[in-house]
Amino acid sequence: MASQQDVAWPVRRDLFGVRVSVTRYDEVVQLVCEAAENGVGALVDFMPVHLLTVVAGDEDVRAKLDDFSIIAPDGQPVRWALNKLYNANLTDRVYGPELMRRLCGEAARRGMPIYLYGGTEDVLAKLAEKLLAWFPALKIAGAESPPFRKLSGEEDAAAVERINRSGAKLVFLGIGSPKQEVFAHQHRNDIQAVKLCVGAAFDFHAGVKKMAPAWMQKRGLEWLFRLTQEPKRLWKRYLVANSTFVFLYAREVLRRKLKPKAAAAEMPDAVVAEVA
């Protein structure tokens, strides 16, 4: 059986302490499916601005994400930062809900069973109905709504056993961040499938929550659309996250501009003249 080290995962670049993958939709789909078919229990996450700012300040979660195979640039500003700071030349982000839809289509084509873990019973029923309407050949090996609380040891072990017994090759986790990232990392060796943290994708595809129009997504304004949908719940999140991201980005740009000057200031005059 292959291991994560046997797969040529996309290169990752440091964004404010978080190592984000320089990758595209087609590459993620291909690598995830190959890993799933070869029994590699890879870990995949999607990094929007909000999660990036949370993880940047959480050393424990950051360390866990270092073990992930792919941390895709989910937010447009995250993609823009990779392009600006590392010349990544990414033409689009890798949005969790869209990647889930593409993966389900490829899983249906390849005959790979999937497992849905998260959401409410109502959301799961609507999600399964929508996925099967899109991809009639898709095999949904299992779907469960875990309790909205910390699982006991027995409950956790039973969930892992159900997932493994189902024979699923792809496990979509929709239990919120950073809870789903912690769950995926905790079971990186226990769950014998590729684990994908797709967050709100369950609600979007089930039709419980509206997805931002394409023009707003393209311009990095998805946060504004979601804020208009749930202002009381999300205003503080986006106020803090967006402000923090702008601060971290501006600080990094400034640091890079000053770095050559600082290095030159430390050189002997003769060396500076020679370099010049």
C-alpha positions in Angstrom: 0.0 0.0 0.0 1.3 3.5 -0.9 2.0 6.2 1.6 1.6 10.0 1.5 5.3 10.2 0.8 4.8 8.3 -2.4 2.6 11.0 -3.9 4.1 14.2 -5.5 1.9 16.7 -3.7 1.8 20.3 -4.8 4.5 22.6 -3.4 3.4 24.7 -0.4 4.3 28.3 0.4 4.3 30.2 3.7 1.5 32.7 4.2 1.8 34.3 7.6 3.0 31.0 9.1 0.4 28.8 7.3 1.8 26.6 4.5 -0.7 26.9 1.6 -0.5 24.7 -1.6 0.1 26.2 -5.0 -2.4 24.2 -6.9 -5.4 24.1 -9.3 -8.7 22.3 -9.5 -7.6 19.7 -12.0 -4.4 18.9 -10.1 -6.2 18.4 -6.8 -8.9 16.2 -8.4 -6.2 14.0 -10.1 -4.0 13.6 -7.0 -6.9 13.0 -4.6 -8.4 10.3 -6.8 -5.0 8.6 -7.4 -4.4 8.6 -3.6 -7.8 7.2 -2.9 -7.4 4.4 -5.4 -4.0 3.5 -4.0 -5.2 3.5 -0.4 -3.4 6.6 0.7 -5.2 8.2 3.6 -4.3 11.8 2.6 -5.6 14.9 4.3 -7.0 17.9 2.3 -8.1 21.3 3.5 -9.3 24.5 1.9 -8.0 27.8 3.2 -10.2 30.9 3.0 -9.2 34.2 4.6 -11.1 33.6 7.8 -9.5 30.3 8.5 -6.1 31.5 7.5 -6.2 34.3 10.1 -7.4 31.9 12.8 -4.8 29.3 12.1 -2.0 32.0 11.8 -2.5 32.7 15.5 -3.0 29.1 16.6 0.3 27.2 16.8 -1.3 23.9 17.7 -3.7 23.9 14.6 -0.9 25.2 12.4 1.3 22.2 13.4 -1.5 19.8 12.6 -2.0 21.4 9.1 1.7 20.8 8.4 0.8 17.1 8.2 -1.9 17.7 5.5 -1.2 16.7 1.9 -2.9 19.7 0.4 -4.0 23.1 1.9 -5.8 24.6 -1.2 -6.1 28.4 -1.7 -9.9 28.5 -1.1 -10.2 32.3 -0.9 -9.5 34.7 -3.7 -7.3 37.0 -1.5 -5.3 33.9 -0.5 -4.7 33.2 -4.2 -3.8 36.8 -4.8 -1.3 36.7 -2.0 0.3 33.6 -3.4 0.6 35.2 -6.8 2.0 38.5 -5.4 4.4 37.1 -2.9 5.5 33.9 -4.7 4.7 34.5 -8.4 2.4 31.5 -8.3 0.5 32.4 -11.5 -2.7 30.9 -10.2 -5.6 31.8 -12.5 -8.3 30.7 -10.0 -8.8 29.6 -6.4 -9.7 26.1 -5.4 -13.1 26.6 -3.7 -14.1 23.7 -1.4 -17.8 23.4 -2.6 -16.7 23.4 -6.3 -13.9 20.9 -5.6 -16.4 18.7 -3.8 -18.7 18.8 -6.8 -15.9 18.0 -9.2 -14.6 15.2 -7.1 -18.0 13.6 -6.7 -18.3 13.6 -10.5 -14.9 11.9 -10.9 -15.7 9.5 -8.1 -18.9 8.5 -9.9 -16.9 8.0 -13.1 -14.3 5.8 -11.4 -16.8 3.9 -9.2 -15.2 5.2 -5.9 -17.6 5.3 -2.9 -17.8 8.4 -0.8 -18.9 9.1 2.8 -20.6 12.2 4.1 -19.8 13.2 7.7 -21.4 16.3 9.2 -24.4 18.5 9.0 -27.9 17.7 10.2 -30.0 14.8 9.1 -32.1 17.1 7.0 -29.0 18.6 5.3 -27.6 15.2 4.6 -30.8 14.0 3.0 -31.0 17.0 0.8 -27.3 16.8 0.0 -27.4 13.2 -1.0 -30.5 13.9 -3.2 -28.7 16.7 -5.0 -25.5 14.7 -5.5 -27.3 11.8 -6.9 -29.3 14.1 -9.2 -26.0 15.5 -10.6 -24.2 12.1 -10.6 -26.6 9.1 -10.7 -23.7 6.7 -10.7 -22.2 8.1 -7.5 -22.0 5.6 -4.7 -22.7 7.1 -1.3 -21.4 4.5 1.1 -22.6 6.3 4.2 -23.8 9.6 5.6 -24.1 10.5 9.3 -24.8 13.6 11.3 -22.5 13.5 14.4 -23.7 15.2 17.7 -23.0 18.9 18.0 -20.7 18.3 20.9 -17.4 16.5 21.7 -17.7 12.8 21.0 -16.9 10.3 23.7 -14.1 7.9 23.1 -16.6 5.1 22.3 -18.6 7.3 20.0 -15.5 8.4 18.2 -14.2 4.9 17.7 -17.6 3.7 16.5 -17.7 6.5 13.9 -14.3 5.5 12.6 -15.3 1.9 12.4 -18.5 2.8 10.4 -16.5 4.9 7.9 -13.9 2.2 7.4 -16.5 -0.6 7.1 -18.4 1.4 4.5 -15.5 1.0 2.0 -15.5 4.7 1.2 -12.5 6.0 -0.7 -13.3 9.7 -0.1 -14.7 11.1 3.2 -16.1 14.6 3.1 -16.1 16.4 6.5 -18.6 19.2 7.1 -18.4 19.8 10.8 -16.9 23.3 10.7 -13.5 24.7 11.2 -11.2 24.1 12.9 -13.1 21.2 14.3 -13.0 19.2 11.1 -9.3 19.8 10.6 -8.6 18.5 14.1 -10.8 15.5 13.5 -9.1 14.7 10.2 -5.7 15.0 11.7 -6.6 12.9 14.7 -7.7 10.1 12.4 -5.1 10.5 9.7 -3.9 6.9 10.2 -7.2 5.4 11.5 -9.6 6.3 8.6 -8.6 4.4 5.5 -9.7 7.0 3.0 -8.8 10.5 1.7 -10.3 13.0 4.2 -11.5 16.3 2.8 -12.5 19.3 5.1 -15.1 21.0 3.0 -17.0 23.0 5.7 -20.1 24.8 4.4 -20.1 22.9 1.1 -22.8 20.6 2.7 -25.2 23.5 3.3 -24.5 25.1 -0.1 -25.1 22.0 -2.1 -28.1 21.0 0.0 -29.6 24.3 -0.8 -29.9 25.3 2.9 -27.6 28.3 2.3 -27.2 30.4 -0.8 -23.9 30.5 -2.6 -22.5 33.9 -3.6 -22.9 34.8 -7.3 -20.0 34.0 -9.6 -19.1 37.6 -10.1 -18.8 38.2 -6.4 -16.7 35.1 -5.9 -14.3 36.1 -8.7 -13.8 39.5 -7.1 -13.2 38.2 -3.6 -16.5 39.5 -2.3 -18.0 36.2 -1.2 -17.6 37.4 2.4 -19.9 40.4 1.7 -22.6 38.2 0.2 -22.5 35.8 3.2 -22.5 38.8 5.6 -25.8 40.0 4.0 -27.3 36.5 4.5 -26.2 36.1 8.2 -25.2 39.5 9.5 -25.7 38.8 13.2 -23.6 35.6 13.1 -20.9 36.7 10.7 -20.2 40.5 11.2 -17.6 40.0 13.9 -15.9 37.1 12.0 -15.4 39.1 8.8 -14.5 42.4 10.6 -11.7 40.7 12.5 -10.6 38.3 9.7 -10.5 40.8 6.9 -8.7 43.4 9.0 -6.2 40.8 10.2 -5.5 39.6 6.7 -4.9 43.1 5.4 -2.6 43.8 8.3 -0.6 40.5 7.9 -0.4 41.0 4.1 0.8 44.6 4.4 3.3 43.7 7.0 4.8 40.9 4.8 5.0 43.2 1.8 6.7 45.8 3.9 9.1 43.2 5.4 10.1 42.1 1.9 10.7 45.6 0.8 12.9 46.4 3.8 14.8 43.2 3.8 17.3 44.0 1.0 17.9 47.4 2.6 18.5 45.9 6.0 20.9 43.3 4.5 22.8 46.0 2.7 23.1 48.1 5.9 24.8 45.2 7.6 27.4 44.8 4.8 30.8 46.5 5.0 31.0 49.6 2.7 33.4 47.9 0.3 31.0 45.0 -0.2 28.0 47.3 -0.7 30.0 49.2 -3.3 31.0 46.0 -5.1 27.4 44.7 -5.1 26.1 48.0 -6.4 
